Amino acid sequence: MRKTRCAAALMAGVLAVTGFVGCSSEKNGSAGGATPSSASPTPTVASETLLDQMNDAIAQASSVHVVDVQRIDQSGTTRTIDALGAVDGSNLYAALTEGDSFAEVSVADGTTWVRGNETYWKVTNKLADDKYELIKDKWVKVGADSASKLDQSTIPRSLVDLVLKDLDTSAVDRSSFGTTDDGAQTIVLTDGRNTEFVLDPATSLPLSMTDGASDLTFDNWNAVPAQPAPPGDQVVDGSGG
């Protein structure tokens, strides 16, 4: 059975600005960036323990760059989320792409802004021409409720949780050593089907993970600088009712 995954909608007050809305379909796949090595010994630590160590390492991390490619229908349509900043999303820049629709999200100092192209506003979000002209090429400040709905689609920790949400950790019972493209050793955890986690053995932090519906790749753990807020002269307030 193929599972589906629905993303949250973003509403911005009187502008009726909605975010990327859709469902993800599960499909066989594996995370890139590392391949198991049959000649290497199997890690002696239990897979469930390795997953616990991964979660602890993520919880202690401050920042990361993550790219999430989500399959949203059976025909192969994808949504890409490219986010960098604080793991908890308190400071963040993210770019969201789905077909010709593109939007950027900025989070700083407790405020969330969204800037989208014409397709994002007028096609994806059905915004009227006159309202589009008010926000064209601008960053739209959104209210707290709208920002919280967007969180699960952009915050690195939320993207990880989306993959882990329905995971039966006892099913991830296979582990082996692998290597990255540049030869660095990794630990690969898999259920032998759709789920795979590739970890850095030195830090227990993930390099990639997949559940068959989303493929996540990570880099720059604890090394992403603070992301700036949009310039004031490029901001429109859409947080009102």
Backbone hydrogen bonds, N-H to C=O, Kabsch-Sander energy under -0.5 kcal/mol:
donor,donor_aa,acceptor,acceptor_aa,energy
5,R,24,S,-1.0
7,A,22,G,-2.3
11,M,9,A,-0.5
14,V,240,G,-0.5
15,L,12,A,-1.6
16,A,13,G,-1.8
18,T,16,A,-0.7
23,C,72,I,-0.5
24,S,5,R,-2.0
25,S,71,R,-1.4
26,E,3,K,-1.9
27,K,212,G,-0.8
35,T,179,T,-1.4
37,S,177,F,-3.1
38,S,36,P,-0.6
40,S,37,S,-1.6
50,L,46,A,-2.2
51,L,47,S,-2.3
52,D,48,E,-2.0
53,Q,49,T,-2.5
54,M,50,L,-2.1
55,N,51,L,-2.5
56,D,52,D,-2.4
57,A,53,Q,-2.3
58,I,54,M,-2.5
59,A,55,N,-2.2
60,Q,56,D,-1.4
61,A,57,A,-0.8
61,A,58,I,-0.8
64,V,85,G,-2.1
65,H,219,D,-2.5
66,V,83,A,-2.9
67,V,217,T,-2.2
68,D,81,I,-2.9
69,V,67,V,-0.5
69,V,215,D,-2.5
70,Q,68,D,-0.6
70,Q,79,R,-3.1
71,R,213,A,-2.7
72,I,70,Q,-0.6
72,I,77,T,-2.6
73,D,77,T,-0.7
76,G,73,D,-1.4
79,R,70,Q,-2.3
80,T,97,T,-2.7
81,I,68,D,-2.6
82,D,80,T,-0.5
82,D,95,A,-2.7
83,A,66,V,-2.7
83,A,81,I,-0.6
84,L,93,Y,-2.6
85,G,64,V,-1.9
86,A,91,N,-3.0
87,V,62,S,-1.8
89,G,86,A,-1.5
92,L,107,V,-2.4
93,Y,84,L,-2.1
94,A,105,V,-2.5
95,A,82,D,-2.3
96,L,103,A,-3.3
97,T,80,T,-2.4
98,E,101,S,-2.7
101,S,98,E,-2.1
103,A,96,L,-2.3
104,E,115,R,-3.3
105,V,94,A,-3.0
106,S,113,W,-2.4
107,V,92,L,-2.7
108,A,111,T,-2.1
110,G,90,S,-0.5
111,T,108,A,-1.8
112,T,142,V,-0.6
113,W,106,S,-2.7
114,V,140,V,-1.9
115,R,104,E,-2.4
117,N,102,F,-2.4
121,W,117,N,-2.1
122,K,118,E,-2.9
123,V,118,E,-0.5
123,V,119,T,-1.8
124,T,119,T,-2.7
125,N,120,Y,-1.2
127,L,121,W,-2.5
132,Y,128,A,-2.5
133,E,129,D,-2.0
134,L,130,D,-0.7
134,L,131,K,-0.5
135,I,131,K,-0.8
135,I,132,Y,-1.0
136,K,132,Y,-1.3
138,K,135,I,-2.5
139,W,234,Q,-3.6
140,V,114,V,-3.6
140,V,138,K,-0.6
141,K,139,W,-0.6
141,K,236,V,-3.1
142,V,112,T,-2.6
147,A,143,G,-2.4
148,S,144,A,-2.4
149,K,145,D,-1.5
150,L,146,S,-1.4
151,D,147,A,-1.2
152,Q,148,S,-0.5
153,S,150,L,-1.9
154,T,150,L,-0.6
154,T,151,D,-1.7
155,I,151,D,-2.8
157,R,87,V,-2.2
159,L,155,I,-2.2
160,V,156,P,-2.1
161,D,157,R,-2.4
162,L,158,S,-1.9
163,V,159,L,-1.1
163,V,160,V,-0.6
164,L,160,V,-2.1
165,K,161,D,-2.0
167,L,164,L,-1.6
169,T,167,L,-1.0
171,A,168,D,-2.1
172,V,168,D,-0.6
172,V,169,T,-0.8
173,D,171,A,-1.8
174,R,190,T,-1.5
176,S,188,V,-1.9
178,G,186,T,-2.3
179,T,35,T,-1.2
180,T,184,A,-2.5
181,D,33,G,-0.6
183,G,180,T,-1.9
186,T,178,G,-2.6
187,I,199,L,-2.2
188,V,176,S,-3.2
189,L,187,I,-0.5
189,L,197,F,-3.1
190,T,174,R,-2.4
191,D,195,T,-1.6
196,E,210,T,-2.1
197,F,189,L,-2.7
198,V,208,S,-2.7
199,L,187,I,-3.1
199,L,197,F,-0.5
200,D,205,L,-2.7
203,T,200,D,-0.8
204,S,200,D,-3.0
207,L,198,V,-3.7
208,S,198,V,-1.4
209,M,216,L,-2.2
210,T,196,E,-2.2
211,D,214,S,-1.3
212,G,214,S,-0.5
215,D,69,V,-2.3
216,L,209,M,-3.2
216,L,214,S,-0.5
217,T,67,V,-2.0
218,F,207,L,-2.6
219,D,65,H,-2.0
222,N,63,S,-3.2
223,A,220,N,-2.0
234,Q,231,P,-2.2
235,V,232,G,-1.3
236,V,139,W,-3.2
238,G,141,K,-2.0
238,G,236,V,-0.8
